[in-house]
Amino acid sequence: MSVHEFWEPVGQGWPQVAELGLAFVLSSLVGAEREYRQKSAGLRTHTLVGVGAALFVLVSKYGFSDVLGDNVTLDPSRVAAQIVSGIGFIGGGLIFVRRDAVSGLTTAASIWLTAAIGMAAGAGLPLLAVLATGLFFVAVPGYTAVVRRLPRSPTAPSALHIDYRDGEGVLREILAVCTRLGFAVHHLSSRRRPALGEIDEASPAVVTVRLEVQGRGAVADLAAALTDLDGVLGVEAEDVNVNRE
């Protein structure tokens, strides 16, 4: 085999270089958006996933041309199918569940889409690769603003994290306020800790309680009412089962 034949076999020319470069550019655009939002998988991860997926497709298409013959046939789609399965391991590692809130789903989905964009670029489908990249920016940055403007379901559950001084009957007052404002408490959990900044053992401890509530009123109004209670040190409201991208 000559040097010329070694460096220019079938599938290792400028068209394939352009396809790999397209995967690099498009996946970098997706990664830059995730990097800007400070997500766990950013510019480098998305770029590597997109370029790797494109390279796998190119290898699947052209990498075994030297062994083809009358008794050897290959299915180029087999490697591509394994990319779809394998990318799930990376996506799964980006999803976390904490306090009933799911985070990382959007970033995991963007990793999955980036692999598809790289596969399309490597398969010689540049129009689809560019279109999918454009749709990403419509769905993620664009739809984020839309979601924030959508009305919240009146029956959607919310969680309240409340800090209060122990031993003063504050929890009874908290539950009474919830009932008065039309909120039902579905779940309650608490933990006790020493008062912040206090070293006197006689000082009251601070209790952090998490209430999962549901009602037709505004959660912000409930949080404001609880903040005004004597003994309540702080109130934080959050949606339950929120996807934090």
C-alpha positions as CSV (number, residue, x, y, z in Angstrom):
1,M,0.0,0.0,0.0
2,S,1.4,3.4,-1.0
3,V,1.5,6.4,1.3
4,H,-1.1,8.1,-0.9
5,E,-3.4,5.1,-0.5
6,F,-2.9,5.1,3.2
7,W,-3.8,8.7,3.8
8,E,-6.7,8.8,1.3
9,P,-8.8,5.7,1.6
10,V,-12.5,5.7,0.9
11,G,-14.3,7.9,3.4
12,Q,-11.3,10.0,4.5
13,G,-11.4,13.0,2.2
14,W,-12.5,16.6,2.4
15,P,-16.2,15.8,2.5
16,Q,-15.8,13.8,5.7
17,V,-13.5,16.5,7.2
18,A,-16.3,19.0,6.5
19,E,-18.9,16.8,8.1
20,L,-16.7,16.3,11.2
21,G,-16.1,20.1,11.3
22,L,-19.9,20.8,11.0
23,A,-20.5,18.5,14.0
24,F,-17.9,20.4,15.9
25,V,-19.4,23.8,15.2
26,L,-23.0,22.8,15.8
27,S,-22.3,20.9,19.0
28,S,-20.2,23.7,20.3
29,L,-23.1,26.1,19.8
30,V,-25.4,23.9,21.9
31,G,-22.6,23.5,24.5
32,A,-22.0,27.2,24.7
33,E,-25.7,27.8,25.6
34,R,-25.4,25.2,28.4
35,E,-22.1,26.7,29.5
36,Y,-23.6,30.2,29.7
37,R,-26.3,28.8,32.0
38,Q,-23.7,27.2,34.2
39,K,-25.0,23.6,33.7
40,S,-23.2,20.5,34.8
41,A,-22.5,19.6,31.1
42,G,-21.2,22.6,29.2
43,L,-19.2,23.6,26.1
44,R,-16.5,20.9,26.3
45,T,-18.9,18.0,27.1
46,H,-21.4,18.8,24.3
47,T,-18.6,19.4,21.8
48,L,-17.0,16.0,22.5
49,V,-20.3,14.2,22.4
50,G,-21.2,15.8,19.0
51,V,-17.8,15.2,17.4
52,G,-17.6,11.7,18.8
53,A,-21.0,10.8,17.5
54,A,-20.1,12.1,14.1
55,L,-16.9,10.2,14.1
56,F,-18.6,7.0,15.1
57,V,-21.0,7.4,12.1
58,L,-18.2,8.0,9.7
59,V,-16.3,5.0,11.0
60,S,-19.5,3.0,10.6
61,K,-19.9,4.1,7.0
62,Y,-16.4,3.9,5.8
63,G,-14.1,2.3,8.3
64,F,-14.5,-1.3,7.2
65,S,-14.4,-0.8,3.4
66,D,-11.1,-2.7,3.2
67,V,-12.6,-5.9,4.5
68,L,-15.7,-5.9,2.3
69,G,-16.0,-8.7,-0.2
70,D,-18.3,-11.4,-1.6
71,N,-18.4,-13.2,1.8
72,V,-18.3,-10.1,4.0
73,T,-21.3,-7.7,4.4
74,L,-21.7,-5.0,7.0
75,D,-24.6,-3.1,8.4
76,P,-23.6,0.6,8.8
77,S,-26.6,1.3,11.1
78,R,-25.4,-1.0,13.9
79,V,-22.8,1.5,15.2
80,A,-25.2,4.3,15.0
81,A,-27.8,2.4,17.0
82,Q,-25.2,1.8,19.7
83,I,-24.5,5.5,20.0
84,V,-28.2,6.0,20.9
85,S,-27.9,3.4,23.6
86,G,-24.6,4.5,24.9
87,I,-25.3,8.2,25.2
88,G,-27.9,7.4,27.8
89,F,-25.2,6.6,30.4
90,I,-23.9,10.2,30.1
91,G,-27.4,11.6,30.3
92,G,-28.3,9.5,33.2
93,G,-25.3,10.8,35.2
94,L,-26.6,14.4,34.8
95,I,-30.0,13.8,36.4
96,F,-30.4,14.3,40.1
97,V,-33.3,14.1,42.5
98,R,-33.2,16.2,45.7
99,R,-36.1,17.0,47.9
100,D,-38.5,15.7,45.3
101,A,-37.1,18.1,42.7
102,V,-35.7,16.7,39.6
103,S,-32.7,18.6,38.1
104,G,-30.6,18.0,35.0
105,L,-33.3,16.7,32.6
106,T,-32.9,19.5,30.1
107,T,-29.1,19.2,30.1
108,A,-29.4,15.4,29.7
109,A,-31.8,15.9,26.8
110,S,-29.4,18.4,25.2
111,I,-26.6,15.8,25.4
112,W,-28.9,13.3,23.6
113,L,-29.8,15.9,20.9
114,T,-26.1,16.9,20.5
115,A,-25.3,13.2,19.7
116,A,-28.1,13.2,17.2
117,I,-26.8,16.4,15.6
118,G,-23.3,14.9,15.4
119,M,-24.8,11.7,13.8
120,A,-26.7,13.7,11.2
121,A,-23.5,15.7,10.3
122,G,-21.5,12.5,10.1
123,A,-24.1,10.8,8.0
124,G,-24.0,13.6,5.4
125,L,-27.2,15.3,6.4
126,P,-26.1,18.8,7.0
127,L,-29.5,20.5,6.5
128,L,-31.0,18.3,9.2
129,A,-28.1,18.9,11.6
130,V,-28.3,22.7,11.2
131,L,-32.1,22.6,11.6
132,A,-31.9,20.5,14.8
133,T,-29.4,23.0,16.2
134,G,-31.7,25.8,15.4
135,L,-34.7,24.0,17.0
136,F,-32.6,23.6,20.2
137,F,-32.3,27.3,20.6
138,V,-36.0,27.7,20.0
139,A,-36.9,25.0,22.5
140,V,-34.5,25.8,25.3
141,P,-33.7,29.5,25.5
142,G,-36.9,30.5,23.7
143,Y,-39.3,28.2,25.6
144,T,-37.7,29.1,28.9
145,A,-39.2,32.6,28.7
146,V,-42.5,31.1,27.5
147,V,-42.7,28.7,30.5
148,R,-42.1,31.5,32.9
149,R,-45.2,33.3,31.5
150,L,-47.5,30.4,31.6
151,P,-50.2,30.5,34.3
152,R,-49.5,28.0,37.2
153,S,-52.1,25.3,37.8
154,P,-54.0,26.2,41.0
155,T,-53.8,22.5,42.1
156,A,-50.1,22.1,41.6
157,P,-48.3,21.2,44.8
158,S,-45.7,23.4,46.3
159,A,-43.1,23.0,49.1
160,L,-42.4,25.5,51.8
161,H,-39.1,25.4,53.9
162,I,-39.7,27.3,57.2
163,D,-37.2,28.0,59.9
164,Y,-38.6,28.8,63.3
165,R,-37.6,28.8,67.0
166,D,-38.4,25.6,68.8
167,G,-40.5,25.4,72.0
168,E,-42.8,28.4,71.3
169,G,-45.7,26.6,69.6
170,V,-44.9,28.0,66.2
171,L,-45.7,24.9,64.3
172,R,-49.3,24.9,65.5
173,E,-49.6,28.5,64.2
174,I,-48.0,27.6,60.9
175,L,-50.6,24.8,60.3
176,A,-53.4,27.0,61.4
177,V,-52.4,29.7,58.9
178,C,-52.2,27.1,56.1
179,T,-55.7,25.9,56.9
180,R,-57.1,29.4,57.2
181,L,-55.8,30.3,53.7
182,G,-57.2,27.2,52.1
183,F,-54.0,25.1,51.8
184,A,-54.0,21.4,52.7
185,V,-50.7,19.9,54.1
186,H,-49.9,16.6,52.4
187,H,-46.4,16.0,53.8
188,L,-44.4,17.4,56.7
189,S,-40.8,16.7,57.7
190,S,-38.6,18.6,60.1
191,R,-35.1,18.7,61.5
192,R,-33.8,20.4,64.7
193,R,-30.5,22.2,64.9
194,P,-28.8,24.7,67.3
195,A,-29.6,28.3,66.8
196,L,-27.3,30.1,64.4
197,G,-24.6,32.1,66.2
198,E,-25.7,30.9,69.6
199,I,-23.4,29.1,72.0
200,D,-25.6,29.2,75.1
201,E,-27.1,25.8,75.6
202,A,-30.2,27.5,77.1
203,S,-30.9,29.3,73.8
204,P,-33.8,27.9,71.8
205,A,-32.9,25.6,68.9
206,V,-34.0,26.3,65.4
207,V,-36.3,23.8,63.6
208,T,-36.5,23.6,59.8
209,V,-39.7,22.2,58.6
210,R,-40.7,21.3,55.1
211,L,-44.4,21.4,54.2
212,E,-45.8,20.1,51.0
213,V,-49.0,22.1,50.5
214,Q,-51.7,22.2,47.9
215,G,-54.5,24.8,47.5
216,R,-56.1,27.3,45.1
217,G,-54.5,30.4,46.8
218,A,-51.2,32.0,45.9
219,V,-48.3,30.4,47.6
220,A,-46.6,33.8,47.8
221,D,-49.4,35.0,50.0
222,L,-49.1,32.0,52.2
223,A,-45.3,32.5,52.5
224,A,-45.9,36.2,53.4
225,A,-48.4,35.3,56.1
226,L,-46.1,32.7,57.6
227,T,-43.2,35.2,57.6
228,D,-45.2,37.5,59.8
229,L,-45.7,34.9,62.5
230,D,-43.7,35.4,65.8
231,G,-40.9,32.9,66.0
232,V,-40.7,32.3,62.2
233,L,-37.1,33.1,61.1
234,G,-37.5,32.5,57.4
235,V,-39.7,31.0,54.7
236,E,-38.7,29.7,51.3
237,A,-41.1,28.5,48.7
238,E,-40.4,26.1,45.8
239,D,-42.4,24.1,43.3
240,V,-42.6,20.3,43.8
241,N,-41.2,18.1,41.1
242,V,-39.6,21.0,39.3
243,N,-37.3,20.3,36.3
244,R,-34.3,22.6,37.0
245,E,-32.8,21.9,33.6
